[in-house]
Amino acid sequence: MITKIYRVKGNFVMGDEYHKFTKEYKATCEDDVREKIYANFGSKHGINRNQISIASIEEIAPEDVQDPIVKEIL
């Protein structure tokens, strides 16, 4: 399978506050990216899937990557 790079934008609820996020992931499809978002935010912040709102998932070119960790694995 061919892996692609995706940029995900959205927000999540912690307590009474909404927090925006932008993340970049390397994955084979959008569904894999969605699962990574839910798993990472759930384990890191202890929140449920219904507290995470994904606004957009877009495929980006390798030269558009801003996340240094994703850049290193390219």
N, C-alpha and C positions, 0 to 999 in steps of 0.2 A: 504494500500500500504506500501511496505517496503521502508524505507529511507536508502540511501547510502551516503557515503562521497566521494566527488570528488575534485580533484586538477586540477585547470585550469591554463594554462600558455599561455601567449600571449604578445601583445604590443598594445599601443594606441598612437594616435597622438594628441599632444596639441601644438598649434602654429606650429613651424617648427621642433619640436623635437619628436622623438619616445621614449616612455618610456615602459620598460618591466614590466610585473606584474606576480605574482603567487598568486592565491587565492584559498581558500578551502571553500566548501559549502556543506551543508547537503541538499539533495534533493531526489526526487523519480526517476528522470531520467535525462539524459544528456540535453534534451531540456529545462527542468526547470532550469538547471544550466546556460545554454546559455542565457536564458531570464533574470536571476538574474544578470549576468555580464553586459548585455546591460543596464538594469534598474539602477543598482548601479553606473556604470561609467557615465551614462547619467545624473543622478541627482547630483552626487558629482562633476563631472568635466564639466558638460554642453557640452558634446560632442555627436555626432550622432553615430549610429550603424556602419556606413561605416568608422568611424575613429578607430574602435576597431577590432583587428585581433586576433582571438583565434587560437593558434597553436596546443594545445592539451587539451583534457579533459580525465582524467583517474580516475577510481575508486580506492580508497585507503582503506586500513584497518584502523580501529579505532586507533590502536597503532602507526600508521604512521602519524597521524595528528600533525601538527606543530603549527597551528593557535590556540592561547589560547582561543579565543571566541568559536570556534567550539569544542574544547576539553571540555569546560564547559557544553555544551548542550548535550553531549553524555550520 
